[in-house]
Amino acid sequence: MLERDIREGILTLRLAHGKASAMDLELCESLRTEVQSVAGRDDVRAIILTGTGSIFSAGVDLPRLVAAGGDYIPRFLRALDDLIRALFGVPKPLIAAVNGHAIAGGAIMAFAADYRLMSSGRIGVPELLVGVPFPPLPLALVRFAVPPQHVQSMVYLGKTIEAPVAREMGIIDEAVEPDQLMPRANAIATQLGAIPREAFAMVKRQIREPFLHPTEVDVIPFWSQPETHQRIRQYLERTIGKR
């Protein structure tokens, strides 16, 4: 589910959860626990979050979501909120090394980082194409990470864009060749990790604090409706041929 490697104070967390590292309850809880556990560790100066193969993360595991039943949806949405809050607020440099597609929740995880590099694939937030509203905190992260002039078109049109275009729009910091992704991520992690920890943590909190308290909207009933699940099935059929 997660592969871990720590070298010279830099912790690399690699998403390795099935073919697409789709976000389900277990992945959200595992990654949140990992990030929270290193927040106060003196031997970790910075964190790199990356994926496996050609996919960073395909976002929410939609087939699991519509099939699970019971209380899975509210539990999952709470776990998703907790994970995004942990990533966005961790008091250490967090570098997203986006190795491939970062879609919907995958893009939100990248948006939570302090520095974003991308080598291939597409990034974007097609939630409205799926037919579901954004939970409050993920939408706040879109508004944080996407330049204001592009927020509405990215959200309303559900755009997914390749790395060079994402760099031009200011959604990622660097577009790099695949073989340079991890070396460059480690270089940035080393640079940011050398900043005095207390100063970095304080300034990071100052920058991000306004986005940590979005207007609360209860999306759980909407995500739980049979009509919503039918729209999700139709989206899956259109995009990947899976009901």
C-alpha positions as CSV (number, residue, x, y, z in Angstrom):
1,M,0.0,0.0,0.0
2,L,2.8,2.4,0.9
3,E,6.5,1.9,0.3
4,R,8.9,3.9,2.6
5,D,12.5,4.9,2.3
6,I,14.4,7.3,4.4
7,R,17.9,8.6,3.4
8,E,19.8,11.5,4.8
9,G,16.7,12.9,6.5
10,I,14.4,12.7,3.5
11,L,11.5,10.3,3.8
12,T,10.1,9.0,0.5
13,L,6.5,7.7,0.6
14,R,5.5,5.8,-2.6
15,L,1.9,5.0,-3.3
16,A,1.7,1.4,-4.3
17,H,-2.0,0.4,-3.9
18,G,-3.2,-1.6,-6.8
19,K,-2.7,-0.5,-10.4
20,A,-3.8,3.1,-9.9
21,S,-3.3,3.8,-6.2
22,A,-7.0,4.6,-6.1
23,M,-8.0,6.2,-2.8
24,D,-10.0,4.1,-0.5
25,L,-10.6,4.0,3.2
26,E,-7.5,2.0,3.9
27,L,-5.1,4.0,1.8
28,C,-6.3,7.3,3.3
29,E,-5.9,6.0,6.8
30,S,-2.5,4.5,6.1
31,L,-1.1,7.6,4.5
32,R,-2.5,9.9,7.1
33,T,-1.1,7.8,9.9
34,E,2.3,7.8,8.2
35,V,2.4,11.5,7.7
36,Q,1.2,12.3,11.2
37,S,3.8,9.9,12.7
38,V,6.7,11.7,11.2
39,A,5.5,15.3,11.9
40,G,7.5,15.5,15.1
41,R,10.4,13.3,14.2
42,D,13.8,15.0,14.3
43,D,15.3,12.5,11.9
44,V,12.9,13.5,9.1
45,R,13.6,16.9,7.6
46,A,11.4,16.6,4.5
47,I,8.9,14.2,2.8
48,I,8.6,13.2,-0.8
49,L,5.3,11.8,-2.0
50,T,5.3,9.9,-5.3
51,G,3.5,7.0,-7.0
52,T,4.2,3.8,-8.9
53,G,4.5,3.2,-12.7
54,S,2.6,5.6,-14.9
55,I,0.1,6.7,-12.3
56,F,0.5,8.9,-9.2
57,S,-3.1,8.3,-8.1
58,A,-6.3,8.0,-10.1
59,G,-8.3,9.5,-7.2
60,V,-11.2,8.0,-5.3
61,D,-11.8,4.3,-5.8
62,L,-15.2,4.9,-7.4
63,P,-16.2,1.2,-8.0
64,R,-15.5,0.5,-4.3
65,L,-17.4,3.6,-3.3
66,V,-20.6,2.6,-5.2
67,A,-20.4,-1.1,-4.2
68,A,-19.5,-0.8,-0.5
69,G,-22.8,0.1,1.0
70,G,-23.3,0.5,4.7
71,D,-21.5,3.4,6.3
72,Y,-18.5,3.2,4.0
73,I,-19.2,6.6,2.3
74,P,-19.3,8.7,5.5
75,R,-16.3,6.9,6.9
76,F,-14.4,7.3,3.6
77,L,-15.1,11.0,3.3
78,R,-14.0,11.6,6.9
79,A,-10.8,9.7,6.3
80,L,-10.2,11.7,3.1
81,D,-10.7,15.0,4.9
82,D,-8.3,13.8,7.7
83,L,-5.7,12.8,5.1
84,I,-5.8,16.0,3.1
85,R,-5.7,18.0,6.4
86,A,-2.6,16.0,7.4
87,L,-0.8,16.5,4.1
88,F,-1.6,20.1,3.9
89,G,-0.7,20.9,7.4
90,V,2.3,18.7,8.1
91,P,5.0,21.1,9.5
92,K,7.8,19.8,7.3
93,P,8.5,20.4,3.6
94,L,6.3,18.1,1.4
95,I,7.3,17.6,-2.2
96,A,5.0,15.9,-4.6
97,A,6.9,14.0,-7.3
98,V,4.0,13.3,-9.7
99,N,5.2,10.4,-11.8
100,G,2.0,10.1,-13.9
101,H,-1.7,10.6,-13.9
102,A,-2.9,12.6,-10.8
103,I,-6.7,12.7,-11.2
104,A,-9.3,14.2,-8.8
105,G,-8.2,13.1,-5.4
106,G,-4.8,12.4,-6.8
107,A,-4.5,16.0,-7.9
108,I,-5.7,17.2,-4.5
109,M,-2.9,15.2,-2.8
110,A,-0.4,16.9,-5.1
111,F,-2.0,20.3,-4.4
112,A,-1.3,19.8,-0.7
113,A,2.4,19.8,-1.3
114,D,4.8,22.7,-0.8
115,Y,6.5,22.0,-4.2
116,R,5.1,20.0,-7.1
117,L,7.1,18.3,-9.8
118,M,5.6,16.3,-12.6
119,S,7.1,14.1,-15.3
120,S,4.2,12.6,-17.2
121,G,0.5,11.9,-17.3
122,R,-2.3,14.3,-16.8
123,I,-3.5,16.3,-13.7
124,G,-6.9,17.7,-13.0
125,V,-10.1,17.7,-11.0
126,P,-13.0,16.1,-13.0
127,E,-15.3,15.8,-10.0
128,L,-18.2,17.6,-11.7
129,L,-17.8,15.3,-14.8
130,V,-18.3,12.4,-12.4
131,G,-21.3,14.1,-11.0
132,V,-20.2,14.7,-7.4
133,P,-19.6,17.9,-5.5
134,F,-16.2,18.6,-3.9
135,P,-15.9,18.1,-0.1
136,P,-15.1,21.5,1.5
137,L,-11.4,21.0,2.2
138,P,-10.4,19.5,-1.2
139,L,-12.1,22.4,-2.9
140,A,-10.2,24.8,-0.7
141,L,-7.0,23.2,-1.8
142,V,-8.0,23.7,-5.5
143,R,-8.4,27.4,-4.7
144,F,-5.1,27.4,-2.9
145,A,-3.1,25.6,-5.6
146,V,-4.7,26.7,-8.9
147,P,-4.1,30.3,-10.0
148,P,-7.4,32.2,-9.6
149,Q,-7.9,32.9,-13.3
150,H,-7.9,29.1,-13.9
151,V,-10.0,27.8,-11.0
152,Q,-13.4,28.0,-12.6
153,S,-12.4,26.5,-15.9
154,M,-10.5,23.7,-14.2
155,V,-13.4,22.9,-12.0
156,Y,-16.4,23.5,-14.2
157,L,-14.9,21.8,-17.3
158,G,-13.2,19.1,-15.4
159,K,-10.0,19.7,-17.3
160,T,-7.1,17.3,-17.0
161,I,-3.8,18.7,-18.5
162,E,-0.3,17.4,-19.2
163,A,2.7,18.5,-17.3
164,P,4.0,21.3,-19.7
165,V,0.6,23.0,-19.7
166,A,0.2,22.6,-16.0
167,R,3.6,24.3,-15.6
168,E,2.6,27.1,-17.9
169,M,-0.6,27.6,-15.9
170,G,1.3,27.6,-12.6
171,I,-0.4,24.5,-11.2
172,I,2.9,22.7,-10.8
173,D,6.3,24.1,-10.1
174,E,8.4,22.1,-12.6
175,A,7.9,19.7,-15.5
176,V,10.8,17.3,-15.7
177,E,11.9,14.3,-17.6
178,P,11.0,10.9,-16.0
179,D,14.6,10.0,-15.2
180,Q,15.0,13.4,-13.4
181,L,11.9,13.3,-11.3
182,M,13.3,11.7,-8.2
183,P,16.8,13.3,-8.3
184,R,15.1,16.7,-8.7
185,A,12.6,15.9,-5.9
186,N,15.5,15.0,-3.6
187,A,17.3,18.2,-4.5
188,I,14.3,20.3,-3.6
189,A,13.7,18.3,-0.4
190,T,17.3,18.8,0.6
191,Q,17.0,22.5,0.0
192,L,13.8,23.0,1.8
193,G,14.8,20.6,4.6
194,A,17.8,22.8,5.3
195,I,15.6,25.7,6.4
196,P,15.4,26.0,10.2
197,R,12.4,23.8,11.1
198,E,10.6,26.1,13.4
199,A,10.8,29.0,11.0
200,F,9.6,26.9,8.1
201,A,6.7,25.4,10.1
202,M,5.6,28.9,11.2
203,V,5.6,30.4,7.8
204,K,3.9,27.4,6.2
205,R,1.1,27.7,8.8
206,Q,0.8,31.5,8.1
207,I,0.4,30.8,4.4
208,R,-2.0,27.9,4.7
209,E,-4.1,28.7,7.8
210,P,-6.8,30.6,5.9
211,F,-7.5,27.5,3.7
212,L,-7.8,25.1,6.7
213,H,-11.2,26.4,7.7
214,P,-13.4,26.3,4.6
215,T,-17.2,26.9,4.7
216,E,-18.7,23.6,5.9
217,V,-21.0,21.9,3.5
218,D,-22.3,18.4,4.2
219,V,-21.7,16.5,1.0
220,I,-22.2,13.0,2.5
221,P,-26.0,12.8,1.6
222,F,-25.2,13.8,-2.0
223,W,-22.4,11.3,-2.3
224,S,-24.7,8.6,-0.9
225,Q,-27.7,9.1,-3.2
226,P,-28.6,6.2,-5.6
227,E,-28.9,8.9,-8.4
228,T,-25.3,9.9,-7.7
229,H,-24.1,6.3,-7.8
230,Q,-25.8,5.9,-11.2
231,R,-24.0,9.0,-12.5
232,I,-20.7,7.5,-11.2
233,R,-21.4,4.2,-13.0
234,Q,-22.1,6.1,-16.2
235,Y,-18.9,8.0,-15.8
236,L,-16.9,4.8,-15.3
237,E,-18.6,3.2,-18.3
238,R,-17.6,6.2,-20.5
239,T,-14.0,6.5,-19.3
240,I,-12.8,3.0,-18.5
241,G,-15.6,0.7,-19.6
242,K,-16.4,-0.5,-16.0
243,R,-19.8,-0.6,-14.4
